[in-house]
Amino acid sequence: MEADIVWTLTGELTGEGFMPGASEDDSTSKVWALLGGIASALAILAWLGVSNAQELRELIADPSSSGSSSTPYKPSETVDIPDGTETSDVGTADPDPDDDFSGGSDEPESETPSPTPDPTEESFKTVSVGDCLEIYDTGRSVDSLDWSAAVPPAAVPCDRQGSGLVQVTSTTDATCPNDAGKASWIYRSAVSGETATLCVTRIYFAYYCILGKQVGDKTQLGSMTAVDCKAQQIPAAYNRIIHIIGVYQAPSNAGPRNCVQGAYDQTQYLTWLVNDGKTLLCGTIYRGG
């Protein structure tokens, strides 16, 4: 084996054999140079793992094969992470809309029951502007109006004559006019805590009676009241029953003379201007009959 290797290396390194006629010193130098080359070649072959001529031939035939059983170093693969907020969708799936991620029970949630409605409040809400209602002040309360019904009654024709009739002028105003012949009907619901307000104007008809109070030589009119003309008792806040004789459109400087019904009419009339001074009421103190 060594002879084959030496021959091969000698041929590769010198390209020829010893030249005849060379001097002894030159021959000696060449021998030592040759031996050094052989030693270097053997060291290289040992590093490559070549132990015989066959392996050397295979190495020369396939330079990529080193004959070493060690696995060559391979750098680990790297993955570049791009800038931005995009994420990979690998291994993910769109959620099923039918999936329940709340973690709760499949049983339907119990709903909070609605509060019981206030029927009186609902009745007030059904009233519309322009409705006429048979409602009046009983006069039993000194400091406020005492309406003859707790709940708004059904609307009636506005020309229907009666002892008490009002027309609704507003259902939204928080404050209503409080002049003669005008008032407000207010209801505060204990259920909802809301307040319903109806602004109303009195409609007067002749030959019906209203409560009054005489103070000195003047008689104050309970403009929103109504009473039976033949009532034996009246509320303490009043001391007179006023019989309405005439209802007129008020002229300028209206007074009792506008109530006289003929040349021989000697009646002592009492007069009041109501509805912003547009209506003249002519009346007398009712004495029966």
C-alpha positions in Angstrom: 0.0 0.0 0.0 2.7 2.5 1.0 4.5 1.8 -2.3 1.4 2.6 -4.3 0.9 5.8 -2.3 4.6 6.8 -2.7 4.5 6.2 -6.3 1.4 8.2 -6.9 2.6 11.1 -4.8 6.0 11.0 -6.4 4.4 11.2 -9.9 2.1 14.0 -8.8 4.9 16.0 -7.0 7.8 15.6 -9.5 6.3 14.6 -12.7 9.3 12.4 -13.4 11.9 10.0 -11.8 15.5 10.7 -10.8 17.6 12.2 -13.4 20.9 10.3 -14.2 24.1 12.2 -13.9 22.9 14.4 -11.0 25.4 15.2 -8.3 25.2 13.4 -4.9 24.3 16.6 -3.0 21.5 17.4 -5.3 20.3 13.8 -5.1 20.3 14.0 -1.3 18.4 17.3 -1.2 15.8 15.9 -3.6 15.4 12.8 -1.5 14.8 14.9 1.7 12.4 17.1 -0.2 10.6 14.1 -1.5 10.3 12.6 2.0 9.0 15.9 3.4 6.3 15.9 0.7 5.4 12.3 1.4 5.0 13.1 5.1 2.8 16.1 4.4 0.7 14.0 2.0 0.3 11.3 4.6 -0.8 13.9 7.2 -3.3 15.3 4.8 -4.7 11.8 4.0 -4.9 11.0 7.7 -6.9 14.2 8.3 -9.2 13.3 5.4 -9.7 9.8 6.9 -8.1 8.0 4.0 -6.5 4.7 5.2 -5.9 2.8 1.9 -5.5 3.3 -1.8 -9.1 2.4 -2.5 -10.4 5.2 -0.3 -7.9 7.6 -2.0 -9.2 6.6 -5.4 -12.8 7.2 -4.2 -11.9 10.6 -2.8 -10.2 11.6 -6.1 -13.3 10.4 -8.0 -15.8 12.1 -5.7 -14.2 15.1 -4.0 -17.4 16.0 -2.2 -17.1 12.8 -0.1 -14.8 13.2 2.8 -15.0 9.7 4.1 -15.8 11.1 7.5 -18.9 9.8 9.3 -19.4 13.1 11.1 -22.4 15.1 10.1 -21.3 18.5 8.6 -22.4 21.6 10.4 -25.6 23.2 9.1 -26.7 26.5 10.4 -30.2 26.5 12.0 -32.9 28.0 9.8 -34.2 31.4 10.8 -37.6 32.9 10.2 -37.9 36.7 9.6 -40.8 38.3 11.5 -42.2 41.1 9.5 -43.0 44.5 11.0 -46.6 45.3 11.6 -49.6 43.8 13.3 -50.5 41.0 10.8 -50.5 37.6 12.3 -50.4 34.2 10.7 -53.6 32.4 10.3 -51.9 29.0 10.3 -53.6 26.7 12.8 -56.5 29.1 13.4 -60.1 28.9 12.3 -63.0 31.4 12.1 -65.3 31.0 15.1 -68.6 29.2 14.6 -71.4 31.8 15.0 -73.3 29.1 16.8 -70.6 28.6 19.4 -71.4 30.1 22.8 -68.3 31.7 24.3 -70.1 33.3 27.2 -69.6 30.3 29.4 -73.1 30.7 30.6 -76.0 28.3 30.8 -78.0 27.4 27.7 -81.2 28.3 29.6 -82.7 31.7 28.6 -82.0 34.6 31.0 -84.9 35.6 33.1 -86.4 39.0 32.0 -87.2 41.7 34.6 -90.9 42.0 34.6 -92.3 45.4 33.5 -93.8 47.5 36.2 -97.6 47.4 36.4 -98.9 50.4 34.5 -100.9 53.1 36.3 -104.4 53.1 34.8 -105.1 56.7 35.9 -101.9 57.9 34.2 -102.8 56.0 31.1 -106.3 57.7 31.1 -104.6 61.1 31.2 -102.4 60.2 28.3 -105.4 59.3 26.1 -106.7 62.9 26.4 -106.1 65.1 23.3 -106.0 68.8 22.8 -109.5 70.0 21.8 -111.4 67.3 23.8 -114.3 68.5 25.9 -114.8 66.8 29.3 -117.7 67.0 31.7 -115.6 67.9 34.7 -115.8 70.8 37.3 -114.5 72.0 40.6 -116.7 70.8 43.5 -115.5 73.7 45.7 -114.8 71.5 48.7 -111.1 72.4 48.8 -110.2 75.9 50.0 -106.6 76.1 48.7 -106.9 74.1 45.4 -109.4 72.7 42.9 -111.3 69.5 43.8 -112.2 68.0 40.5 -115.5 66.0 40.3 -113.8 62.9 38.8 -110.5 61.2 39.6 -110.0 60.0 36.0 -110.7 61.9 32.8 -114.1 60.9 31.5 -114.8 60.2 27.9 -114.8 63.2 25.6 -118.2 64.7 24.7 -119.4 67.2 22.1 -118.2 70.7 23.1 -121.7 72.2 22.6 -123.3 69.8 25.0 -124.9 71.9 27.7 -124.4 70.9 31.3 -123.5 72.2 34.7 -119.8 71.7 34.1 -117.8 71.4 30.9 -114.2 72.2 30.1 -112.1 72.1 26.9 -108.5 70.8 26.9 -106.1 73.4 25.5 -102.8 71.6 26.2 -101.4 68.3 27.4 -97.8 69.1 27.4 -97.4 72.5 29.2 -96.0 72.1 32.7 -97.7 75.3 33.8 -101.2 76.4 32.7 -102.9 79.8 32.8 -104.7 80.4 36.0 -107.0 83.3 35.1 -110.8 83.3 35.6 -112.3 80.4 33.5 -108.9 78.7 33.1 -107.2 76.1 35.3 -105.0 73.0 35.3 -105.8 69.4 36.1 -102.7 67.7 37.5 -102.1 64.0 38.3 -98.8 62.7 39.8 -98.4 58.9 39.4 -97.0 57.0 42.4 -96.1 54.2 40.0 -94.0 56.0 37.4 -93.2 59.1 39.4 -94.3 61.2 36.4 -96.8 64.1 36.3 -99.6 64.5 33.8 -101.0 68.0 33.3 -104.1 69.0 31.4 -104.7 72.7 30.7 -108.4 73.4 30.5 -110.8 76.3 29.7 -114.3 76.4 31.1 -117.3 76.5 28.7 -120.3 78.3 30.2 -124.0 77.8 29.5 -127.0 79.9 30.7 -129.4 78.8 33.3 -126.8 76.6 35.2 -125.5 77.5 38.7 -122.0 78.2 40.0 -120.7 78.8 43.5 -119.8 82.3 44.7 -118.7 84.1 47.8 -120.0 87.5 48.8 -117.4 89.7 50.4 -118.8 93.2 51.2 -120.6 94.5 48.2 -118.8 92.3 45.8 -119.4 88.6 44.9 -116.4 86.5 44.0 -117.2 83.8 41.4 -115.8 80.2 41.6 -115.3 80.2 37.9 -114.5 76.5 37.6 -117.2 75.3 40.0 -120.7 73.9 39.3 -123.5 73.2 41.7 -127.1 72.2 41.8 -129.2 75.4 41.8 -131.4 73.9 44.6 -128.7 72.5 46.7 -129.5 72.8 50.5 -125.8 72.8 51.5 -122.8 74.2 49.8 -119.0 73.9 50.5 -117.8 76.1 53.4 -115.5 78.2 51.2 -118.6 79.7 49.5 -121.8 81.3 50.7 -123.8 82.0 47.5 -125.2 80.1 44.6 -125.0 82.1 41.4 -127.5 81.5 38.7 -126.0 82.3 35.3 -128.6 84.2 33.2 -126.6 85.0 30.1 -123.3 84.2 28.4 -122.1 86.8 25.9 -119.2 87.9 23.9 -117.8 90.7 26.0 -118.2 94.2 24.4 -115.9 97.1 25.3 -116.6 98.5 28.9 -118.8 95.5 29.6 -121.0 95.8 32.7 -124.5 95.0 34.1 -126.2 97.2 31.6 -125.2 94.7 28.9 -127.2 92.0 30.8 -130.6 93.8 30.7 -133.0 91.8 28.6 -135.6 94.5 28.0 -136.8 98.0 28.8 -138.7 96.8 31.8 -136.0 94.5 33.2 -135.3 95.6 36.7 -133.1 92.7 37.7 -130.0 93.4 39.7 -127.3 91.7 37.7 -123.9 90.6 38.7 -121.3 90.4 36.0 -117.9 88.7 35.5 -115.4 88.8 32.7 -113.7 85.4 32.0 -111.6 83.7 29.4 -109.1 86.6 29.1 -111.9 89.1 29.2 -113.5 87.7 26.1 -116.6 86.3 27.7 -119.2 88.2 29.8 -121.2 86.3 32.4 -124.4 87.8 33.7 -125.9 86.2 36.8 -128.0 86.7 39.9 -128.0 85.2 43.4 -130.2 82.2 43.2 -133.3 82.5 45.5 -135.3 79.6 44.4 -138.1 79.2 41.9 
